[in-house]
Amino acid sequence: MKSVVNTAIMFISAVLISAGCSTCLPVPPLYVQGQAAVQVTKHGTLVRGTASEADTTIVFEKVGQSASVYSDNSFILSIPNTIDMALYALQVKESDAVTAGQKSFELTLVESCMPSITIDKHCKIVNWYNPYRIPEIRVNNSETDQLILTPLISGDNTIVGYEVRLGDSEVCDSPALRQLKRLRGKQATFSRAPSNTKKTPRNPEFFAGFPEIRK
């Protein structure tokens, strides 16, 4: 198993990533609270869903909680108590289960300070929702695929996390890279999500990307 440190990762981005992304350095708070209808695409990206079509509610209250969802099914993502998402990360990773052509994904609330992501398959994607910290990434694969991080960009052109991918975009589809190129074509500028306070928490819909990222 190969361990990859942050400085060795290739970024498909013009966004400068400051020392605040180092694993355990202090970072600004990013408080989140409330609920929103969301979906997970076939690439594991969070997008906005339809509340009337949501058939389940996933509640995250503490680190370590996890839930499974199928792609393209709306559900309610609920964070009832204000939590600092600078200290946590919402990790979305594909599972092995497949039903009627739908992919299954595992959503897990993890600590952002000391976790590691293991990627073991060509074209594998793990989406990491925390704009301030990047996890250690371990590659359990004998191939020589590039390990690439691409910013996940949500409303107001803000970076809300990173798509971690094993494989070049010429071979492996990357919705985050397509989104980034589309916005760059419009000469958009990007910045990481600004910090806030407990009195001004963001809604969980903040993490859901633009509709174009579905394609």
Helices and strands as residue ranges (DSSP letters): E 2-4, G 6-8, E 10-11, G 19-21, E 31-40, E 46-48, G 51-53, E 57-59, E 66-70, E 75-84, E 88-99, E 102-111, E 116-119, E 125-129, E 136-139, E 147-154, G 155-157, E 158-166, H 175-185, E 191-192, G 204-207, G 211-214
